[in-house]
Amino acid sequence: MPVTDSVLAFDSYRGFDGVRKFWAEFVSTWDSYRVETQRFDDAGDRVAVVVRIVGRTHGLEVDDTRSTLLTVRAGRVVRVESFADPDGARAAAGL
């Protein structure tokens, strides 16, 4: 069952409904929002991803680089962990 924990969120979101709720809440706060994938690192059943987030929210321009650690089982993402540090996902994966 997917689980999303995010430094951008105030709560944990569980299951497919939780993932949908997270994205609906998150995206609704942005006037514009774009994610550019910078890097993927394979760590077995986990993938560390570095992304650049560019957009405008609450009157502020955002251009930030962060990372996410995805855990994959049977071809499905079962956990998503977000890190403010671009190297955070790699460190959590032991890379």
Buried (B, 14 or more C-beta within 10 A) or exposed (E): EBBBBBEEBEEEBBEEEBBEBBEEBBEEEBEEBEEEEEEEBEBEEBBBBBBBBBBEBEEEEBEEBBBBBBBEEEEEBEBBBBBEBBEBBBEBBEE
